[in-house]
Amino acid sequence: MLHQTNRLLLLMESLIVFTTILGAFWRNLISRLFVLIMLGTILKKYEIDITSILNQEFDELEKMKFSKSSD
C-alpha cells in the first residue's frame, strides 16, 4: 500500500513539475515557435504566388526578346 502511495505521490510531483516547466516555457518558447510556424506558412503561400507571378513576367520578357530578334 505504501509503495503505491509513494508512486502516486511521485507521479503527482512529476506532473506538477512538468506543468510548471511547460507553463514557464509557454510564453517564451512555444508562443514564439507558433508565430514562426504561422509566419512560415504564410510566407510559403506567398512565395508560391510570387514565384508564379515572376515566372509569368519572365515568360513575357522571353516572348518580347524572341519577337524583337525575329524582326
C-alpha positions in Angstrom: 0.0 0.0 0.0 2.8 2.4 0.9 4.6 1.6 -2.3 1.6 2.5 -4.4 1.1 5.7 -2.4 4.8 6.7 -3.0 4.4 6.0 -6.7 1.2 8.1 -6.8 3.0 11.0 -5.0 5.9 10.8 -7.3 3.6 10.8 -10.3 1.8 13.9 -9.0 5.0 15.7 -8.2 6.3 14.9 -11.7 3.1 16.3 -13.2 3.3 19.4 -11.2 7.0 20.0 -12.2 6.2 19.2 -15.8 3.2 21.7 -15.9 5.3 24.3 -14.2 8.1 24.0 -16.7 5.7 23.9 -19.6 4.0 27.0 -18.2 7.3 28.8 -17.9 8.2 28.0 -21.5 4.8 28.6 -22.9 5.1 32.4 -23.2 8.8 32.4 -24.2 9.3 29.3 -26.3 6.0 27.8 -27.5 4.3 31.0 -28.5 7.3 32.1 -30.5 7.5 28.8 -32.2 3.8 29.0 -33.0 4.4 32.5 -34.5 7.3 31.3 -36.6 5.3 28.3 -37.9 2.4 30.6 -38.8 4.8 33.1 -40.5 6.5 30.3 -42.3 3.1 29.0 -43.6 2.0 32.5 -44.7 5.4 33.2 -46.4 5.4 29.8 -48.1 1.9 30.6 -49.5 3.0 34.0 -50.8 6.3 32.6 -52.1 4.4 30.3 -54.4 2.2 33.2 -55.5 5.3 35.4 -56.1 7.1 32.6 -57.9 4.2 32.1 -60.3 4.0 35.9 -61.0 7.7 36.1 -61.6 7.5 33.1 -64.0 4.8 34.9 -65.9 6.9 38.0 -66.1 10.0 36.1 -67.3 7.9 34.3 -69.9 6.6 37.7 -71.2 10.2 39.0 -71.3 11.4 36.0 -73.3 8.5 36.4 -75.8 9.4 40.1 -76.2 13.1 39.0 -76.8 12.1 36.5 -79.5 9.7 38.9 -81.2 12.5 41.6 -81.3 15.1 39.2 -82.6 12.7 37.9 -85.4 12.0 41.5 -86.5 
